[in-house]
Amino acid sequence: MGLRKVAVVGNGIAGITTAYFLAKRGIEVDIYDRNKSVALPPACSYQNGGQLSVSNSEVWNTWDNVFRGLGWLFKKDAPLALRPDVISWDKIKWLAGFVGATITNSYERNTRKTIQYALRSRELMLELEDEIGIEYDAKKEGIVHIYRNGAAYKHALHAIKRFKDTGWGIEDYSVDNLTDIKTNGIKGATLCKDDFNGDIHLFCNALYNHMKINYPVTKYENDVTQYQTREVGNMGIDTLCGMYDEVVVAAGAWTPELVPQCNIYPIKGYTVTLWDQSKKAPKYSIIDDGKKIVTSTFSDGRFRVAGTAELAGFEKGESWNRITPLLDWVNNYTYIEYEGIAMHSCFRPMTPNMLPIVKKVGNVWVNSGAGHLGWTMGMALAEQISEEL
């Protein structure tokens, strides 16, 4: 019997890591993607917040978040913009699913599952560094959460106790220790020393290049769609299934176009990358829970700020209503002086209950739906697919 052959659709973090774990098992892998390079925009694996953050594993399915979202309904600069001007059946179905997951009190169960994925993924990432010496500008200074609201800080301390048995490693942290940022209005902070950040685009390309050298991995520049068309470079999913032993769809927010059974919605996020001329960027990564903003400092002077979420379908472009809060945060909370701004938006593939889909759906396998934690959970999800396939 010859080698098993598997097609992986998607060359972002989910697709690249899935291909890697399959190749390590001696499976022949072909990667399909419409882009000519790995992890290109508008995929989140091009320029995300950079954090591998076990400490950010809490799912959003709580009544507090539901009511907060309603309060943000008509605010253009809200951390989570529901965008009532953009209506579709997919959006209605997703919102209904989100409320359903809240009604069924899935918060604790799903948060524990997310922490489990994140911890395993971090372990695998460190093993990968030792095994192949992969370089992706990793910076291991921990991740600090800041809270400008007393109630939010109190909730964070409660969550530390509630999930302490998982080993996620978060601890209370004195605001007096936050010497790298302006602490005006900050009521409290927590720290996860074992969390870190890295450049996801560098990682995806480095891992792909490693596979090209060490494993029989081939990349095809094909646009895979649900149905075969006459367009040059198009591949129908059914045709693909007939060519391989198995097919894994890891197409991020575009997964439902190939596997309609998946209730995944594109949650649009924004990033800005600033070139820090002052070298005063915080040494640690930061999460501002109230504003849904995260930051990462890279070794080459880049300071990445990512955040806000928008339910607007696949609306393209970077709106200043969404970019301005990120720049305001930099000016209000850091000491850096920067020149040059690179703006980017991406579509996070998110399920209503915020758990990824990592299983066989119909006649294909799916690795998608990790939302804003695709970088954090990526290695563990890929490992699971490779073991079950």
Secondary structure by P-SEA (a helix, b strand, c coil): cccbbbbbccccaaaaaaaaaaaaabbbbbbbbcccccccccccccccccccccccccccccaaaaaaaaaaccccccccccccccccaaaaaaaaaaaaaaaacaaaaaaaaaaaaaaaaaaaaaaaaaaccccccccccbbbbbbccaaaaaaaaaaaaaccccccbbbbbbcccccccccccccccccccccccccaaaaaaaaaaaaaaccbbbbbbcccccccccccccccaaaaaaaccbbbbcccccccccccccccccbbbbbbbbbccccccccbbbbcccccbbbbbccccbbbbbbbbbcccccccccaaaaaaaaaaaaacccccccbbbbbbbbbbcccccccccccccccccccccccccccaaaaaaaaaaaac
